């Protein structure tokens, strides 16, 4: 385009061939200005000075030099920008016959060169600002993706814990009852019916809890109904059918708790009692709930054979610790008093702002 603008004056004034050559030198190299802005600027600038010095050539607006100045200010290195800032006005002065002539007759070209430089600096600043905003946007997107992935992983882990607790408890109850079934059928046929009922109840309860759990993961369904502290009595009744006598003791005044703490308390007791049935060989077990001003303390103990201190915690005990930690609490497990039996303990925080049940009723 610059070449097209510069050729008509040369044709009208019947300029010699070198005028056309200088016009080409001022315009054609601009095609490479983004790859090598400073080198192109030097070539165009020298060609522009030579064009201005040749007599009898039509003097047109130095568009090529202005574009080169703009490009260096926009894309050149720092030292190159300083060089062009000084060289552009000097180039205008160098294209005149005398300094007084330049000062009184070429103020406009000097202002044009400085304006081109200023526009280039503004474009550079605007582009850098846009790059900063893009970097921030990419960082924000990556952060949100990482948060989403972390949330998805936490949700998968929660579902895995729930499924483990539901299935492990149900299967343990069913296995214990099934193993006792043949003996009871021969020795006490009337009791055998209760054993089979217990197996059916364990299966139905597991089915209901799994259905609620799956409903929670389905966006089309409503919120699931997870068991809580209020369901511990039914849990103890089911466990008691396996032959383990379970007692429940509550110290302090029970009060409403967050939904996460409610479910965690139930699952911790459920997993602890499941381990009693599966591994302890115990005759009795106790569940103690202690309500303090800021916490709910849970302790599940049995009189079974205990557990070796060097034994590796199973998936159930690990899940108990994870559930407590997810609520901001802590859990521990180990041998009972005097090394007899086994005790699972957990401490779950209860917000002090939540009122007690008695206060709510009043």
Protein Blocks (a to p, Z undefined) as FASTA:
>chain_A
ZZmmmmmmmmmnopafklmmmmmmmmmmmmmmmmmmmlmmmmmmmmmmmmmmpghiacdd
ffklmmmmmmmmmmmcfklmmmmmmmmmmmmmmmpmbfklmmmmmmmmmmmmmmmmmmmm
mmmmmmmmmmmmmmmmmmmmmmmmmmmmmmmmmmmmmmmmmmmmmmmmmmmmmmmmmmmm
mmmmmmmmmlmmmmmmmmmmmmmmmmmmmmmmmmmmpmkbccdddddfklmmmmmmmmmm
nopacddddedjdddddfklmmmmmmmmmmmmmmmmmmnopabdcddddddfkbccdddd
dfbebjafkbccdfklmmmmmmmmmnopacdddddehhiajdddddddddfklccfklmm
ZZ
